Amino acid sequence: MYDKRDYEGVINLKIRKQLITITTLVVAICVLINYVGVDTQADYDDDVFTDFIAMDEEGNIVVYSQEEIETPDEEAIAEIEVEVVEETVGSTLVEVVVNAIANIFSLPNIEISASDDSIEYAVVRFGTSGTTTYTNYDTGTSGYTYGGSAPDAAYLGTTSDGYVIFKQGGVTGKVKASAVTIIEYDDFVEAGYVTSIYTCINGNIYHKITTNLTSYASTQIVGYQQEYMEDGVTYYSYDGHYFYTSYTDMIDDYVAGTTSKAINPSDPYYSYYQYLSHRSTTNFTEEQIEGYIQSKTTSSSLMYDLAGTFVEEGETYGTNAILMLGVAINESAWGTSNIAMNTNNLFGHSAYDSDPSGSASKYSSAAYSVYVHAYSFLSKGYLYGDDYRYFGPHLGDKQSGINVKYASDPYWGEKAAAHGYLIENMYSDEIYDYNSEIIGIVDDVVKIYADTSLSSDYMYTTSNNYDDVDDMAMLIIEEVVGETVDGSNVWYKIQTDIPLNSTRTDAATKTTVYNFDRDYGYVHSSEFDYISDGDLPVVVYLAGDVNMDGSRTSMDYMLIKSHILGKTTLSGTSLIIADVNEDGVLTSMDYMLIKSHILGKTNLDE
């Protein structure tokens, strides 16, 4: 059950060619230590929160502590839970190490099969006594979730060695069976329990989240109603991309690895503000942002009259003011929570589970906390390619984005993104900001190149050097012509997640100040699995305009001549433009054609 793949031959090859290194052994030992019960998660995740953010349709926020959350009826659940037998007792040390190594290299290390053949459809329930750690089934990344924020997940099967496979918050995870409860779906429904669902009201999509399996504690807007959706219909989804009118249809697709039974099988939904890169600017004015803040607060709020700070710090460090605002609103309950009032900390920085009030960072002012968030936590941290917390520049969920390492609530990113839609709705006479940028999604590790050529420098990859990342979001600036790859010469210019050096050949090492005119790169079109709707500028360069300054001058043919003589090297778009006669090679004929055009003897535009 669920993606039965044979990996033995592949893993043996990998072991022979790659794995016998000191680094791999160290990682394998670390995984083995974790396997036998040592919890290291809290040692490297800076921001693990178990406060539950409850939101209503209007964006009003209530933050409940772990102690205040209403938990499921343990006795009632115990009566109908499915007992899953762990089969790991007889595992040898060698088997454990091989499985650990397989996880590291994103290979399936087990065949999924239910230990009880009668379990076909079920709900996974996470406990509410603390965070639950799991392994991303597709990438091997370690993750965590909190049942008090969302106890329910889709059940996809149980492994032969006693691990439960689930889907929640976009991630397909593998968790020890002893850490969760499995409830057969028929019994779940008969008992009157409910899962978290999506529904549409008045043109908006809302996510109704349960914390106790009997009622809904939060109902936040996640976007605008899509054409394939109807008002008042219950939709099931644990990734927010594909929606189902039947829970069992959803499970069938998840297990089979398809989307055929979804209402949008070939048209995934990516909520704009949830997948918008922080490396973007907002079209909302400072006055509009302040108007939204003051519509929800009074002068006693720490966020009151703070819109200018969000805008200023966002422009300096390349961190979208609206996305930061959404995080601050939720983490501080509109600047009124006890932690915020006592520490001037609007973002829950360092508010660890063990002692959130005592451990939270203390700042001289709320404005200073905005600066720290933009400069240190985002530009220098979550958005920086080499940082272990880097899973993409967007708010995201548990599969990708800042949500992966920022919060234990699997829907934290969705809740922060909600405020972008709420501001749009507040100024509903026209669209100010929504869909003003083009979002691209890639699933594999992708290199970000300095030019439109595979031979050009690349500044970083969409892996953070610790973990692979799927569902990575990028902000696409324009479409350009470049080197032909896989039969296509279409490349996309994208805003880089990291600030670049002055030559745009590598990351900047001495600044986190972001320059939108400097900090861009290129990705070939074949890398993208999804591109949002919108008007994408297509750049068409003049033949012979080698330096791409908009005109043909002596500088252009001198660049070609220098390339032919081997003094410099043209690549990417410049190389394509320089081939004026389009014969596939650069020769003296090309620069002579440019010279003839400049002298008025011929016209390259005819």
SULSUL-V657957 format. One record per backbone hydrogen bond with DSSP energy under -0.5 kcal/mol. CO is the residue of the C=O (numbers start at 0). NH is the residue of the N-H. E is the energy in kcal/mol with one decimal. If there is no record, write none. Layout:
co=CO nh=NH e=E
co=CO nh=NH e=E
//
This chain:
co=1 nh=111 e=-0.5
co=2 nh=4 e=-1.0
co=4 nh=6 e=-0.6
co=6 nh=10 e=-2.7
co=7 nh=11 e=-2.1
co=8 nh=12 e=-1.8
co=9 nh=13 e=-2.5
co=10 nh=14 e=-2.6
co=11 nh=15 e=-2.2
co=12 nh=16 e=-2.3
co=13 nh=17 e=-3.2
co=13 nh=18 e=-1.5
co=14 nh=19 e=-0.8
co=18 nh=20 e=-2.6
co=20 nh=24 e=-2.1
co=21 nh=25 e=-2.4
co=22 nh=26 e=-2.5
co=23 nh=27 e=-3.0
co=24 nh=28 e=-2.4
co=25 nh=29 e=-2.3
co=26 nh=30 e=-2.5
co=27 nh=31 e=-2.4
co=28 nh=32 e=-2.6
co=29 nh=33 e=-2.2
co=30 nh=34 e=-2.1
co=31 nh=35 e=-1.6
co=32 nh=37 e=-1.6
co=33 nh=36 e=-1.4
co=36 nh=38 e=-0.7
co=37 nh=39 e=-0.8
co=39 nh=42 e=-1.2
co=39 nh=43 e=-0.7
co=40 nh=43 e=-1.3
co=40 nh=44 e=-1.3
co=43 nh=45 e=-0.7
co=46 nh=48 e=-0.6
co=48 nh=407 e=-0.9
co=50 nh=52 e=-0.5
co=51 nh=53 e=-0.7
co=51 nh=63 e=-2.8
co=53 nh=61 e=-2.2
co=54 nh=218 e=-3.3
co=55 nh=58 e=-1.9
co=59 nh=55 e=-1.4
co=61 nh=53 e=-3.1
co=61 nh=63 e=-0.6
co=63 nh=51 e=-3.1
co=64 nh=67 e=-0.8
co=64 nh=68 e=-0.9
co=65 nh=68 e=-0.6
co=68 nh=70 e=-0.6
co=71 nh=73 e=-1.2
co=72 nh=76 e=-2.3
co=73 nh=77 e=-2.3
co=74 nh=78 e=-1.1
co=75 nh=79 e=-0.6
co=76 nh=79 e=-1.2
co=76 nh=80 e=-1.3
co=79 nh=183 e=-0.7
co=81 nh=83 e=-0.6
co=81 nh=181 e=-0.6
co=82 nh=84 e=-0.5
co=87 nh=90 e=-1.7
co=91 nh=95 e=-2.1
co=92 nh=96 e=-2.4
co=93 nh=97 e=-2.6
co=94 nh=98 e=-2.4
co=95 nh=99 e=-2.3
co=96 nh=100 e=-2.7
co=97 nh=101 e=-2.4
co=98 nh=102 e=-1.9
co=99 nh=103 e=-1.8
co=100 nh=104 e=-1.6
co=101 nh=106 e=-2.7
co=102 nh=105 e=-2.0
co=109 nh=111 e=-0.5
co=110 nh=159 e=-0.9
co=114 nh=116 e=-0.5
co=115 nh=118 e=-2.5
co=117 nh=119 e=-1.0
co=120 nh=184 e=-2.5
co=121 nh=154 e=-1.4
co=122 nh=182 e=-2.7
co=123 nh=125 e=-0.5
co=123 nh=152 e=-1.7
co=124 nh=180 e=-2.3
co=126 nh=146 e=-1.1
co=129 nh=146 e=-0.6
co=131 nh=144 e=-2.0
co=133 nh=142 e=-2.7
co=134 nh=173 e=-2.3
co=135 nh=139 e=-2.7
co=140 nh=135 e=-3.6
co=142 nh=133 e=-2.3
co=144 nh=131 e=-3.3
co=145 nh=148 e=-1.4
co=145 nh=149 e=-1.5
co=150 nh=125 e=-2.9
co=152 nh=123 e=-2.8
co=153 nh=155 e=-0.5
co=153 nh=166 e=-1.5
co=156 nh=164 e=-3.0
co=157 nh=112 e=-1.7
co=158 nh=161 e=-1.8
co=161 nh=176 e=-1.9
co=162 nh=158 e=-3.6
co=163 nh=174 e=-2.5
co=164 nh=155 e=-2.9
co=164 nh=156 e=-0.9
co=165 nh=172 e=-2.2
co=166 nh=153 e=-2.4
co=167 nh=170 e=-1.9
co=168 nh=397 e=-1.9
co=168 nh=398 e=-0.6
co=170 nh=167 e=-2.0
co=170 nh=172 e=-0.7
co=171 nh=136 e=-3.1
co=171 nh=137 e=-0.6
co=172 nh=165 e=-2.2
co=173 nh=134 e=-2.1
co=174 nh=163 e=-3.2
co=175 nh=178 e=-2.0
co=176 nh=179 e=-1.3
co=178 nh=126 e=-0.7
co=180 nh=124 e=-3.2
co=180 nh=182 e=-0.5
co=181 nh=81 e=-4.1
co=181 nh=183 e=-0.5
co=182 nh=122 e=-2.8
co=183 nh=187 e=-2.5
co=184 nh=188 e=-2.7
co=185 nh=189 e=-2.4
co=186 nh=190 e=-2.1
co=187 nh=192 e=-2.0
co=188 nh=191 e=-1.6
co=196 nh=207 e=-2.9
co=197 nh=234 e=-3.0
co=198 nh=205 e=-3.4
co=199 nh=231 e=-2.3
co=200 nh=203 e=-1.7
co=202 nh=224 e=-2.8
co=203 nh=200 e=-2.3
co=204 nh=221 e=-2.9
co=204 nh=222 e=-0.9
co=205 nh=198 e=-2.2
co=205 nh=207 e=-0.6
co=206 nh=208 e=-0.7
co=206 nh=219 e=-1.6
co=207 nh=196 e=-2.1
co=208 nh=216 e=-2.5
co=208 nh=217 e=-1.5
co=209 nh=150 e=-0.6
co=212 nh=193 e=-2.3
co=214 nh=210 e=-0.5
co=214 nh=211 e=-0.6
co=214 nh=216 e=-0.5
co=217 nh=208 e=-2.8
co=219 nh=206 e=-2.6
co=222 nh=204 e=-3.0
co=225 nh=228 e=-2.1
co=229 nh=232 e=-1.2
co=232 nh=234 e=-0.5
co=234 nh=197 e=-3.0
co=235 nh=243 e=-1.8
co=237 nh=169 e=-3.1
co=240 nh=268 e=-2.0
co=242 nh=262 e=-2.8
co=243 nh=235 e=-3.3
co=245 nh=249 e=-1.9
co=246 nh=250 e=-2.0
co=247 nh=251 e=-2.4
co=248 nh=252 e=-2.2
co=249 nh=253 e=-2.6
co=250 nh=254 e=-2.7
co=251 nh=255 e=-2.1
co=252 nh=256 e=-1.5
co=252 nh=257 e=-2.1
co=254 nh=2 e=-1.1
co=258 nh=261 e=-1.6
co=261 nh=264 e=-0.7
co=263 nh=266 e=-1.4
co=267 nh=269 e=-0.5
co=268 nh=270 e=-0.5
co=270 nh=274 e=-1.7
co=271 nh=275 e=-0.8
co=273 nh=395 e=-2.7
co=277 nh=279 e=-2.4
co=277 nh=319 e=-2.2
co=284 nh=288 e=-2.4
co=285 nh=289 e=-2.4
co=286 nh=290 e=-2.1
co=287 nh=291 e=-1.9
co=288 nh=292 e=-2.3
co=289 nh=293 e=-2.9
co=290 nh=294 e=-1.3
co=291 nh=295 e=-0.6
co=292 nh=295 e=-1.4
co=292 nh=296 e=-0.8
co=297 nh=300 e=-2.0
co=300 nh=303 e=-0.9
co=302 nh=305 e=-1.6
co=305 nh=308 e=-0.7
co=305 nh=309 e=-1.6
co=306 nh=310 e=-2.3
co=307 nh=311 e=-2.6
co=308 nh=312 e=-2.6
co=309 nh=313 e=-1.8
co=310 nh=314 e=-2.2
co=311 nh=315 e=-2.0
co=312 nh=316 e=-2.3
co=313 nh=317 e=-0.9
co=313 nh=318 e=-1.8
co=315 nh=513 e=-1.7
co=319 nh=323 e=-2.1
co=320 nh=324 e=-2.5
co=321 nh=325 e=-2.2
co=322 nh=326 e=-1.6
co=323 nh=327 e=-2.4
co=324 nh=328 e=-2.8
co=325 nh=329 e=-1.9
co=326 nh=330 e=-2.7
co=327 nh=331 e=-1.8
co=328 nh=332 e=-0.7
co=328 nh=333 e=-2.2
co=331 nh=335 e=-2.0
co=331 nh=336 e=-2.4
co=332 nh=335 e=-0.5
co=334 nh=301 e=-2.0
co=336 nh=340 e=-2.8
co=337 nh=341 e=-2.2
co=338 nh=342 e=-1.7
co=338 nh=344 e=-0.5
co=339 nh=343 e=-2.5
co=342 nh=362 e=-3.2
co=343 nh=345 e=-0.8
co=347 nh=350 e=-2.0
co=348 nh=360 e=-2.5
co=349 nh=351 e=-1.8
co=351 nh=354 e=-0.7
co=352 nh=355 e=-0.5
co=354 nh=358 e=-2.9
co=355 nh=359 e=-1.3
co=364 nh=368 e=-1.2
co=365 nh=369 e=-1.3
co=366 nh=370 e=-1.7
co=367 nh=371 e=-2.4
co=368 nh=372 e=-2.2
co=369 nh=373 e=-2.5
co=370 nh=374 e=-3.0
co=371 nh=375 e=-1.8
co=371 nh=376 e=-1.9
co=372 nh=377 e=-1.9
co=373 nh=378 e=-2.4
co=374 nh=379 e=-1.3
co=376 nh=381 e=-3.0
co=377 nh=380 e=-0.7
co=377 nh=382 e=-2.6
co=380 nh=383 e=-1.9
co=382 nh=384 e=-0.5
co=383 nh=386 e=-2.1
co=386 nh=389 e=-2.0
co=388 nh=390 e=-0.7
co=390 nh=400 e=-3.0
co=391 nh=390 e=-0.6
co=392 nh=277 e=-2.2
co=393 nh=401 e=-2.8
co=394 nh=402 e=-2.4
co=398 nh=469 e=-0.6
co=399 nh=396 e=-2.4
co=400 nh=403 e=-1.2
co=401 nh=404 e=-1.0
co=401 nh=405 e=-1.7
co=402 nh=406 e=-1.0
co=404 nh=46 e=-0.7
co=407 nh=145 e=-1.5
co=407 nh=409 e=-0.6
co=408 nh=411 e=-1.8
co=410 nh=414 e=-2.1
co=411 nh=415 e=-2.2
co=412 nh=416 e=-2.3
co=413 nh=417 e=-1.1
co=415 nh=418 e=-1.1
co=416 nh=419 e=-1.5
co=416 nh=420 e=-0.8
co=417 nh=421 e=-1.9
co=418 nh=422 e=-2.1
co=419 nh=423 e=-1.8
co=420 nh=424 e=-2.5
co=421 nh=425 e=-1.6
co=422 nh=426 e=-1.8
co=424 nh=427 e=-0.9
co=426 nh=429 e=-1.2
co=429 nh=431 e=-0.6
co=432 nh=435 e=-1.9
co=436 nh=438 e=-0.5
co=437 nh=475 e=-2.7
co=438 nh=531 e=-2.8
co=439 nh=473 e=-2.5
co=440 nh=528 e=-2.9
co=440 nh=529 e=-1.3
co=441 nh=471 e=-2.4
co=445 nh=461 e=-1.7
co=446 nh=448 e=-0.7
co=447 nh=458 e=-2.2
co=447 nh=459 e=-0.7
co=448 nh=521 e=-2.4
co=450 nh=452 e=-1.5
co=451 nh=482 e=-2.9
co=452 nh=455 e=-1.3
co=456 nh=449 e=-3.5
co=459 nh=447 e=-2.5
co=466 nh=463 e=-1.4
co=471 nh=441 e=-2.4
co=472 nh=392 e=-0.6
co=473 nh=439 e=-2.6
co=473 nh=475 e=-0.7
co=474 nh=494 e=-2.3
co=475 nh=437 e=-0.7
co=476 nh=536 e=-0.5
co=477 nh=492 e=-2.9
co=478 nh=538 e=-3.0
co=479 nh=490 e=-2.8
co=484 nh=487 e=-1.9
co=487 nh=484 e=-3.1
co=488 nh=481 e=-2.8
co=488 nh=490 e=-0.5
co=489 nh=524 e=-2.2
co=490 nh=479 e=-2.6
co=491 nh=493 e=-0.5
co=491 nh=522 e=-2.2
co=492 nh=476 e=-3.8
co=492 nh=477 e=-1.1
co=493 nh=495 e=-0.5
co=493 nh=520 e=-2.5
co=494 nh=474 e=-0.5
co=498 nh=507 e=-2.7
co=500 nh=503 e=-1.6
co=505 nh=500 e=-2.5
co=513 nh=515 e=-0.5
co=514 nh=517 e=-0.9
co=514 nh=518 e=-3.1
co=517 nh=519 e=-1.7
co=518 nh=495 e=-1.4
co=520 nh=493 e=-2.8
co=521 nh=448 e=-2.4
co=522 nh=491 e=-2.8
co=523 nh=526 e=-1.9
co=524 nh=527 e=-1.5
co=526 nh=442 e=-0.5
co=529 nh=440 e=-2.7
co=533 nh=535 e=-0.9
co=534 nh=536 e=-0.6
co=536 nh=478 e=-3.1
co=536 nh=538 e=-0.6
co=537 nh=539 e=-0.5
co=538 nh=540 e=-0.6
co=541 nh=544 e=-2.2
co=543 nh=545 e=-2.0
co=544 nh=547 e=-1.6
co=550 nh=552 e=-0.6
co=552 nh=555 e=-1.2
co=552 nh=556 e=-1.1
co=553 nh=557 e=-1.9
co=554 nh=558 e=-1.6
co=555 nh=559 e=-1.6
co=556 nh=560 e=-2.3
co=557 nh=561 e=-2.5
co=558 nh=562 e=-1.8
co=559 nh=563 e=-2.4
co=560 nh=564 e=-2.2
co=561 nh=566 e=-2.1
co=561 nh=567 e=-1.2
co=562 nh=565 e=-1.1
co=570 nh=573 e=-1.0
co=570 nh=574 e=-0.9
co=571 nh=575 e=-1.7
co=572 nh=576 e=-2.6
co=573 nh=577 e=-2.0
co=574 nh=578 e=-1.0
co=575 nh=578 e=-0.5
co=576 nh=543 e=-1.7
co=577 nh=579 e=-2.3
co=578 nh=581 e=-1.3
co=584 nh=586 e=-0.6
co=586 nh=589 e=-1.3
co=586 nh=590 e=-1.0
co=587 nh=591 e=-2.1
co=588 nh=592 e=-1.8
co=589 nh=593 e=-1.5
co=590 nh=594 e=-2.3
co=591 nh=595 e=-2.4
co=592 nh=596 e=-1.8
co=593 nh=597 e=-2.4
co=594 nh=598 e=-2.0
co=595 nh=600 e=-2.1
co=595 nh=601 e=-1.1
co=596 nh=599 e=-1.0
co=602 nh=605 e=-1.4
//
